Amino acid sequence: MVIVYISLAAIVLSLVFLGVYAFKTFKRVKPAINSLSETAARLQQKTDTIKVESTQLTENQQQLMTDIQVKKEAVTSTIENAKQTPKPIIQLWKRFKPESKADKKPSSKTKKLLASYGRG
């Protein structure tokens, strides 16, 4: 029976030593675990920030693309409308547009008068 008590005492002592060493190990590792947890939290926060910024950039890109498309269509429409300007309107404009003095050519009557006075 003594052997049973000694065996039980050895088992109890080994469990106590195991508990003590586990506690000491946990105490030594706890700062490292806390540091890793803080690092993981910072990384998660930065990842979330990057996701939000990425979403905002995507939205801004879509808005810019839409704006560019609208302006492109407006310019194209204006060009097409300008191309379809009827020729009679252009001729009418040219007829009533005041001519500059440099553009005027002397008429044949003016040439004859200048020639008769010896200036032409």
C-alpha positions as CSV (number, residue, x, y, z in Angstrom):
1,M,0.0,0.0,0.0
2,V,2.9,2.3,0.6
3,I,3.8,2.0,-3.0
4,V,0.4,3.2,-4.0
5,Y,0.8,6.3,-1.8
6,I,4.2,7.0,-3.1
7,S,2.9,6.6,-6.7
8,L,0.0,9.0,-6.0
9,A,2.4,11.5,-4.3
10,A,4.7,11.3,-7.4
11,I,1.8,11.9,-9.7
12,V,0.5,14.9,-7.6
13,L,4.0,16.4,-7.5
14,S,4.5,15.9,-11.3
15,L,1.1,17.7,-11.8
16,V,2.2,20.5,-9.5
17,F,5.5,20.9,-11.4
18,L,3.7,20.8,-14.7
19,G,1.3,23.6,-13.5
20,V,4.2,25.7,-12.2
21,Y,6.2,25.4,-15.4
22,A,3.1,26.0,-17.5
23,F,2.4,29.2,-15.5
24,K,6.0,30.4,-15.8
25,T,6.0,29.7,-19.5
26,F,2.7,31.5,-20.0
27,K,4.0,34.5,-18.0
28,R,7.1,34.7,-20.3
29,V,5.1,34.3,-23.5
30,K,2.3,36.7,-22.5
31,P,4.1,39.9,-23.6
32,A,4.9,38.3,-27.0
33,I,1.3,37.3,-27.4
34,N,0.1,40.8,-26.5
35,S,2.5,42.3,-29.0
36,L,1.4,40.0,-31.7
37,S,-2.3,40.8,-30.9
38,E,-1.6,44.6,-31.1
39,T,0.3,44.1,-34.4
40,A,-2.6,42.1,-35.8
41,A,-5.1,44.8,-34.7
42,R,-3.0,47.5,-36.4
43,L,-2.7,45.5,-39.6
44,Q,-6.4,44.9,-39.6
45,Q,-7.1,48.6,-39.1
46,K,-4.7,49.5,-42.0
47,T,-6.3,46.9,-44.2
48,D,-9.8,48.3,-43.5
49,T,-8.5,51.9,-44.2
50,I,-7.0,50.7,-47.5
51,K,-10.3,48.9,-48.4
52,V,-12.3,52.1,-47.8
53,E,-9.8,54.2,-49.8
54,S,-9.9,51.7,-52.6
55,T,-13.7,51.9,-52.7
56,Q,-13.6,55.7,-52.8
57,L,-11.1,55.6,-55.6
58,T,-13.3,53.2,-57.6
59,E,-16.3,55.5,-57.1
60,N,-14.3,58.6,-58.1
61,Q,-13.0,56.7,-61.2
62,Q,-16.5,55.8,-62.2
63,Q,-17.7,59.4,-61.8
64,L,-14.8,60.6,-63.9
65,M,-15.4,58.0,-66.6
66,T,-19.1,59.0,-66.7
67,D,-18.2,62.7,-66.8
68,I,-15.7,62.1,-69.6
69,Q,-18.3,60.1,-71.6
70,V,-20.9,62.9,-71.2
71,K,-18.5,65.6,-72.3
72,K,-17.3,63.5,-75.2
73,E,-20.8,63.0,-76.4
74,A,-21.5,66.7,-76.1
75,V,-18.4,67.6,-78.2
76,T,-19.3,64.9,-80.8
77,S,-22.9,66.2,-81.0
78,T,-21.6,69.8,-81.4
79,I,-19.2,68.8,-84.2
80,E,-22.0,66.8,-86.0
81,N,-24.3,69.7,-85.8
82,A,-21.6,72.1,-87.1
83,K,-21.0,69.7,-90.0
84,Q,-24.7,69.8,-90.9
85,T,-24.9,73.6,-91.2
86,P,-26.6,74.2,-94.5
87,K,-24.5,75.7,-97.2
88,P,-27.0,78.5,-98.0
89,I,-26.6,79.9,-94.4
90,I,-22.8,79.9,-94.9
91,Q,-23.2,81.7,-98.2
92,L,-25.5,84.2,-96.7
93,W,-23.0,84.8,-93.9
94,K,-20.3,85.4,-96.4
95,R,-22.4,87.8,-98.4
96,F,-23.3,90.0,-95.5
97,K,-20.0,89.7,-93.7
98,P,-18.2,93.1,-93.9
99,E,-15.0,92.8,-96.1
100,S,-11.8,94.3,-94.9
101,K,-10.0,96.8,-97.1
102,A,-7.1,94.4,-97.7
103,D,-9.6,91.8,-99.1
104,K,-11.3,94.3,-101.5
105,K,-10.2,94.1,-105.1
106,P,-10.8,97.1,-107.3
107,S,-13.6,96.6,-109.7
108,S,-13.2,96.9,-113.5
109,K,-14.7,100.4,-113.5
110,T,-12.2,101.5,-110.8
111,K,-9.4,100.0,-112.9
112,K,-10.5,102.0,-116.0
113,L,-10.8,105.2,-114.1
114,L,-7.3,104.8,-112.5
115,A,-5.9,103.9,-115.9
116,S,-7.4,107.0,-117.5
117,Y,-5.8,109.2,-114.9
118,G,-2.5,107.4,-115.4
119,R,-2.3,105.8,-112.0
120,G,-3.1,102.3,-112.8
